[in-house]
Amino acid sequence: RQQPRQPQPVAASRGKKAASRRTSCREGAKDPPSSQQHRATAAAAAPAPALGALASAAVAAEDGEAAEDGPPAPTTLMIRNLPPNVLQSDLMRELNHSGFEHQFDFLYVPAMVGASAQNKGFGFVNFYTAQAALRFASSWHKKLRFGQKSWQLALNISVAALQGKEANEVKWDTPKNRRIRNPNFKPFFSTAPAPAPAPA
């Protein structure tokens, strides 16, 4: 005669389900969304390999060895990981105080116009020479400025996709931006001539 199936104790069944739920929670906790976002932000702030090309191009331009038919040495840089409360005037002041006064002809920190007045975390600057751009990248890359704390992401300097003052004027000097009166929310374009090169 076939033996009747013995029912599993309710307590044991509930215990197995609870253990399964705890295991699933632990596995899901290994990679929370906040951790994913932090890694994505850190990856975006990774050093750009193009800085090596900037150094080579700056040295070649200084030695007069730049190829006539090759691309010009990069002079426009992108600054990432700006603290959100940094205004364009703050960046300009910091540039001037760190030895780059009269060394750039374009500066722009895109920001949200309104009550918050926070920037979007990045900015652009174009220097007159590749040598000045290299000096800036060397002294600002992976550095903490504007009161940044040690646990915050350091500034990240990379070569911008759009190069030169003229190209950036085409992109940013729009009728909408011209209507903005606050200089913190519109691109800065210098009309001053490039400084004379320092005597050898």
Residue pairs with C-beta under 8 A, 6 or more apart in sequence:
41 153
42 153
44 80
45 80
45 81
45 153
45 154
45 156
46 156
47 141
47 142
47 156
47 158
48 156
48 157
48 158
48 159
50 74
50 158
50 159
51 137
51 141
51 157
51 158
51 159
53 74
53 159
54 73
54 74
54 130
54 133
54 134
54 137
54 159
55 134
57 66
57 73
57 74
57 130
58 73
58 129
58 130
58 131
58 133
58 134
60 66
60 73
61 73
61 129
61 130
61 131
62 130
62 131
66 72
66 73
72 163
72 164
73 130
74 130
74 133
74 159
74 160
74 163
75 126
75 127
75 128
75 129
75 130
75 132
75 133
75 163
75 164
76 106
76 124
76 125
76 126
76 127
76 133
76 159
76 160
76 162
76 163
76 164
76 167
76 168
77 124
77 125
77 126
77 127
77 133
77 136
77 137
77 157
77 158
77 159
77 160
78 122
78 123
78 124
78 157
78 158
78 159
78 160
78 161
79 91
79 122
79 123
79 124
79 125
79 140
79 155
79 156
79 157
80 121
80 122
80 155
80 156
80 157
80 158
81 121
81 122
81 152
81 153
81 154
81 155
81 156
82 91
82 109
82 119
82 121
82 122
82 123
82 146
82 155
83 146
83 147
83 148
83 152
84 118
84 119
84 121
85 118
85 119
86 109
86 119
86 146
87 109
87 111
87 117
87 119
87 184
88 107
88 108
88 109
88 111
88 119
88 123
88 183
88 184
88 185
88 188
89 183
89 184
90 146
91 107
91 109
91 123
91 125
92 107
92 188
94 145
94 146
95 101
95 103
95 104
95 107
95 125
95 136
98 139
98 140
99 135
99 139
100 127
100 132
100 135
100 136
102 192
102 195
103 127
103 128
103 129
103 132
103 136
103 195
104 125
104 126
104 127
104 128
104 132
104 190
105 126
105 127
105 128
105 165
105 189
105 190
105 192
105 194
106 124
106 125
106 126
106 165
106 168
106 169
106 187
106 188
106 189
106 190
107 123
107 124
107 125
107 126
107 187
107 188
108 123
108 124
108 168
108 172
108 187
108 188
109 119
109 122
109 123
109 124
109 184
110 119
110 120
110 122
110 123
111 117
111 118
111 119
111 120
111 184
111 185
112 118
112 119
112 120
113 180
113 182
113 185
117 184
124 160
124 162
124 168
125 136
126 163
126 164
126 165
126 168
127 133
127 136
128 194
128 195
129 194
129 197
136 157
137 157
140 155
140 157
141 155
141 156
141 157
142 154
142 155
142 156
143 154
143 155
144 150
144 152
144 154
144 155
145 155
148 154
148 155
162 168
162 171
165 189
168 187
169 187
169 189
172 187
173 187
173 189
177 186
177 187
178 186
180 186
